[in-house]
Amino acid sequence: MDDWHESIGDPILADAILDRLVHNAHKLDLSGESIRKSKRDPD
């Protein structure tokens, strides 16, 4: 999210987009190994 202002090119527009994305967002910090690793196809 640090590069949004540069990527979009308009800091006001980037702030508006980020405000809408983050407004009701929940941050999940997951720890431990991914279950996808254990279910990966051995092919």
C-alpha positions in Angstrom: 0.0 0.0 0.0 3.0 2.3 0.3 3.3 2.6 -3.5 -0.3 3.4 -4.3 0.2 7.2 -4.6 3.0 6.7 -7.1 1.2 3.9 -9.0 -2.0 5.7 -9.4 -0.3 9.1 -10.0 -3.0 11.2 -8.2 -2.5 11.2 -4.4 -6.1 12.5 -3.8 -7.6 9.6 -5.9 -5.2 7.1 -4.2 -6.3 8.3 -0.8 -10.0 8.0 -1.7 -9.5 4.4 -3.0 -7.5 3.4 0.1 -10.1 4.9 2.4 -12.8 2.9 0.8 -10.8 -0.3 0.8 -9.6 0.0 4.4 -12.7 1.6 6.0 -14.4 -1.7 7.1 -11.5 -4.0 6.6 -10.2 -6.4 9.2 -6.5 -7.3 9.4 -5.8 -11.0 10.0 -2.3 -12.0 11.2 -2.0 -15.7 10.5 0.8 -17.8 11.9 1.9 -21.4 11.3 2.4 -23.3 8.1 -0.1 -23.1 5.3 -2.4 -26.0 4.9 -2.0 -25.7 1.2 1.5 -27.1 1.5 0.3 -30.3 3.0 -2.4 -30.7 0.3 -0.2 -29.9 -2.6 -0.2 -32.4 -5.5 3.1 -34.4 -5.5 3.3 -34.2 -9.3 
